[in-house]
C-alpha cells in the first residue's frame, strides 16, 4: 500500500512538474509578445557576413549614418547589430563583459547612444557557451543574469545568441536561462537564438525567443542560399507574430551571386517572413544593391501584419511556385526558376488556395506594374536563377 501511495505521489508530482514547465513556457511567451518585439520579422544590419571580426566603433557609427542617408531606415531597417569579436578576451574583476578597448574605446553605451540618436536600435552578440565562436571573447554560459543586466544598462535592444563551446549541454537547457535573464533585465531586448537548427528550435523556441535560426551559416553563393531556403521551409507552420524562423542573414550586395540570384534571395526571404538583416557594407551600396534592398513592395510582404510564412507549394523540376496568405485576403506568389535556362512557370488558383472563379489584380513587385482582372492562373517566363513576385488581390 505504501509503495502504491509513493508511486501515485511520484506520478502526480511528475504531472504537476510538467504542467509547471508548460505554464512557465506560456508565461514567457506572453511576456515576449507583450514586450512588443518581433510582431513582424526584424529588419536591420549585421556585421558578420561582410566584416567578420574586423569591426570597430567608427564602422558601426558610419553604418548607422548610412542606414539613414540611404533611406533604408525609413523603410524599416532599424537594428544595427554587432556580431562576434566586440569584447575583450577576459571579463573584468567583477565578472563583467568589457568592450574591446582597441576597437570600441568609447564603450558600448556610448555607441548605443549614438545609434539611438539616429532613430535606430543597437544589437549585440553573445554565445550560450564558455566562449563565442571566434574564441576571442567570453560566452555568457553561467553569466546570463549578469550579462543581460549589462546589456540593458548599456541600452542594447537586441541579442544574437550563438551556440559554440557549449559543453555539450542541450540548447533546450541553455537558451531559456538567457531568455529569463533578458525578461528580468528591465529593458525590452529582442532575443535572436542562433542554435543553427540542431534540435529543431522551431518546435520549442517560440516560448522563449523572438527568432531562431533553422539552419547553419549562410555563404555568399547560390547553393548555400537555396539550401537555406529549403531547410527553413519545412518549419513554416511554426512562425508567426512574436517568433520567426531564421534561415540566416542576407548576402545581397556581397558580390558572390548575380543580380538575378540576389533578387531571388531577397524575394524568398521576404515571402518566408525571414529576418531581413542586411549583410553587406551599406556605406558603399551600388545602385543595383540599393534598389534590391529598397523594394518597399517586397518589404511590405515580409512585414505584413498577418504574419503567415509563405512556403514552397509546387515544384516541377527546377521550376517552383512559392506562396502565402497576406492580410486583406491577398496572396503573395513567387515564381522561382532554379534551373540553368529560361523557363515558363505557372501558378494555378488551385495551387494557391483560391477559388477557380476568383478574379484578381496581380501586382508585379519587381516591375512595379499591375495586371488587371486576371483569371485562373498567373504565368511568367522567368530567367535562369531569377524570380517573379506578385501580390494577388481578389476583386
Residue pairs with C-beta under 8 A, 6 or more apart in sequence:
25 207
25 208
26 207
28 176
28 179
28 180
28 183
28 207
28 208
29 206
29 207
29 208
29 242
29 243
31 183
32 38
32 179
32 183
32 191
32 208
32 209
32 210
32 242
32 243
33 39
33 241
33 242
35 183
35 188
36 188
37 188
37 189
37 190
37 210
37 242
38 190
38 210
38 211
38 241
38 242
38 243
38 244
39 241
39 242
39 305
39 307
40 241
40 273
40 302
40 303
40 304
40 305
40 307
41 211
41 244
41 273
41 274
41 275
41 276
41 302
41 303
42 79
42 158
42 190
42 192
42 210
42 211
42 244
42 275
42 276
42 277
43 75
43 76
43 77
43 78
43 79
43 275
43 276
43 277
43 299
43 302
43 303
44 67
44 77
44 78
44 79
44 80
44 81
44 120
44 121
44 123
44 158
44 276
44 277
44 278
45 63
45 67
45 77
45 79
45 80
45 81
45 277
45 278
45 279
45 282
46 81
46 83
46 123
46 160
46 249
46 277
46 278
46 279
47 55
47 59
47 60
47 63
47 81
47 82
47 83
48 83
48 84
48 249
48 279
49 218
49 220
49 249
49 250
49 251
49 254
49 279
49 280
50 254
50 279
50 280
50 281
51 59
51 281
52 83
52 84
52 85
53 84
53 85
53 134
53 136
55 82
55 83
55 85
55 86
55 103
56 102
56 103
56 104
57 103
57 104
57 105
57 106
57 111
60 80
60 82
60 111
60 115
61 111
61 114
61 115
62 283
63 80
63 281
63 282
63 283
64 80
64 114
64 115
64 118
64 120
65 118
65 283
66 72
66 282
66 283
66 285
67 73
67 77
67 80
67 118
67 120
67 282
68 74
68 118
68 119
68 120
70 282
70 285
70 290
70 294
71 294
72 278
72 282
72 293
72 294
73 118
73 119
73 120
75 294
75 296
75 299
76 276
76 299
76 303
77 276
77 278
77 293
78 119
78 120
78 121
79 120
79 121
79 122
79 123
79 157
79 158
79 190
79 277
80 115
80 120
80 121
80 122
80 123
81 122
81 123
81 124
81 125
81 158
81 160
81 277
82 122
82 123
82 124
82 125
83 125
83 160
84 125
84 132
84 133
84 134
84 136
84 137
84 162
85 100
85 132
85 134
85 136
85 137
86 99
86 100
86 103
86 104
86 108
86 124
86 125
86 137
87 97
87 98
87 99
87 100
87 137
87 138
88 97
88 98
88 99
88 100
88 101
88 137
89 136
89 137
89 138
90 98
90 138
91 97
91 98
91 138
91 143
92 98
95 143
95 146
96 146
96 150
97 126
97 137
97 138
97 143
97 147
97 150
99 107
99 108
100 137
104 111
107 154
108 122
108 124
108 154
108 156
109 153
109 154
109 155
111 122
112 122
112 154
112 155
112 156
112 157
113 155
115 121
115 122
116 122
116 155
121 157
121 158
122 155
122 156
122 157
122 158
123 156
123 157
123 158
123 159
123 160
123 190
123 192
124 151
124 154
124 156
124 158
124 159
124 160
125 132
125 159
125 160
125 161
125 162
126 132
126 139
126 140
126 147
126 159
126 160
126 161
126 162
127 133
127 139
127 140
127 141
127 161
127 162
127 163
127 164
127 165
128 139
128 140
128 141
128 161
128 162
128 163
128 166
128 171
128 174
128 175
128 178
128 195
129 139
129 141
129 162
129 163
129 164
129 165
129 166
129 167
129 174
130 138
130 139
130 141
130 142
130 165
130 166
130 167
131 137
131 138
131 139
131 164
131 165
132 138
132 139
132 162
132 164
132 165
133 162
133 164
133 165
135 164
135 165
139 162
139 164
139 165
140 147
140 161
140 178
141 166
141 167
141 169
141 174
144 177
144 178
144 180
144 181
145 181
145 184
147 178
147 181
148 159
148 178
148 181
148 182
148 184
148 185
148 189
149 181
149 185
149 186
151 159
151 182
151 185
151 187
151 189
152 185
152 186
152 187
152 189
155 187
156 187
156 189
157 187
157 188
157 189
157 190
158 189
158 190
158 192
159 178
159 182
159 189
159 190
159 191
159 192
160 192
160 194
161 175
161 178
161 191
161 192
161 193
161 194
162 194
163 171
163 194
163 195
163 196
163 198
166 174
170 199
171 193
171 195
171 198
171 199
171 201
172 199
172 204
175 193
175 195
175 205
175 208
175 209
176 208
178 191
179 191
179 208
179 209
182 189
182 191
190 210
190 211
191 208
191 209
191 210
191 211
192 209
192 210
192 211
192 212
192 213
192 246
192 275
193 201
193 205
193 208
193 209
193 211
193 212
193 213
194 213
194 246
195 201
195 205
195 212
195 213
196 213
196 215
196 216
196 217
197 212
197 213
197 214
197 215
197 216
197 231
200 235
201 209
201 212
201 213
201 214
202 212
202 214
202 235
202 238
202 239
202 245
203 238
205 212
205 243
206 212
206 238
206 240
206 242
206 243
209 243
210 242
210 243
210 244
211 243
211 244
211 245
211 246
211 275
212 243
212 244
212 245
212 246
213 246
213 247
213 248
214 231
214 232
214 235
214 245
214 246
214 247
215 227
215 228
215 231
215 232
215 246
215 247
215 248
216 248
217 248
218 224
218 225
218 228
218 247
218 248
218 249
218 251
219 251
219 256
220 251
220 254
220 255
220 256
220 257
221 256
221 257
222 257
222 261
222 385
225 251
225 257
225 261
225 264
225 265
226 338
228 247
228 248
229 247
229 268
229 269
229 272
230 312
231 247
232 245
232 246
232 247
232 272
232 274
233 272
233 311
233 312
235 245
236 245
236 272
236 309
236 310
236 311
236 324
237 309
238 245
239 245
239 273
239 307
239 308
239 309
240 307
240 308
240 309
241 305
241 307
244 273
244 274
244 275
244 309
245 272
245 273
245 274
245 309
246 274
246 275
247 269
247 272
247 274
249 275
249 277
249 278
249 279
250 265
250 266
250 269
250 276
250 277
250 278
250 279
250 280
250 293
251 257
251 262
251 265
251 279
251 280
252 262
252 265
252 266
252 278
252 279
252 280
252 289
252 292
252 293
253 262
253 278
253 279
253 280
253 281
253 282
253 285
253 286
253 289
253 292
253 293
254 279
254 280
257 265
258 385
259 288
259 292
260 383
260 384
260 385
260 386
261 385
261 386
262 289
262 292
263 292
263 366
263 386
263 387
264 336
264 385
264 386
264 387
266 276
266 292
266 293
266 295
266 298
267 298
267 334
267 336
267 365
267 366
267 387
267 389
268 322
268 334
268 336
268 387
269 275
269 276
269 302
270 276
270 298
270 299
270 301
270 302
270 389
271 301
271 302
271 310
271 322
271 323
271 324
271 332
271 334
271 389
272 309
272 310
272 311
272 322
273 302
273 307
273 308
273 309
273 310
273 324
274 302
276 299
276 302
278 293
280 289
285 293
295 365
295 366
297 363
297 365
297 368
297 391
298 365
298 366
298 389
301 310
301 326
301 332
301 365
301 389
301 391
304 326
304 327
304 332
305 327
306 325
306 326
306 327
308 324
308 325
308 326
309 324
310 322
310 323
310 324
310 332
310 334
311 322
311 323
311 324
312 320
312 321
312 322
313 321
313 322
313 323
313 351
313 352
314 320
314 321
314 347
314 351
315 321
317 339
318 337
318 338
318 339
318 340
318 343
319 335
319 336
319 337
319 338
319 339
319 343
319 345
319 382
320 334
320 335
320 336
320 337
320 338
320 345
321 333
321 334
321 335
321 336
321 345
321 346
321 347
321 351
322 333
322 334
322 336
323 331
323 332
323 333
323 334
323 347
323 351
323 352
324 331
324 332
325 331
325 332
325 353
326 332
326 391
328 393
329 393
329 394
330 391
330 392
330 393
330 394
331 352
331 353
331 354
331 360
331 391
331 392
332 389
332 390
332 391
332 392
333 347
333 352
333 378
333 389
333 390
333 391
333 392
334 387
334 388
334 389
334 390
335 345
335 346
335 347
335 378
335 379
335 380
335 382
335 387
335 388
335 389
335 390
336 345
336 382
336 387
337 343
337 345
337 382
337 383
337 384
337 385
337 386
337 387
338 385
339 384
339 385
340 384
340 385
341 384
342 381
342 382
342 383
342 384
343 381
343 382
343 384
344 379
344 380
344 381
344 382
345 379
345 380
345 382
345 388
346 377
346 378
346 379
347 377
347 378
347 379
348 376
348 377
349 355
349 356
349 358
349 376
349 377
350 356
352 392
354 360
354 392
354 394
356 376
357 375
358 375
358 394
359 373
359 374
359 375
359 394
359 395
360 373
360 374
360 392
360 393
360 394
360 395
361 370
361 371
361 372
361 373
361 374
361 392
361 393
361 395
362 370
362 371
362 374
362 378
362 390
362 391
362 392
362 393
363 369
363 370
363 390
363 391
363 392
363 393
364 370
364 371
364 388
364 389
364 390
365 389
365 390
365 391
366 388
366 389
371 378
373 395
374 392
378 390
378 392
380 388
382 388
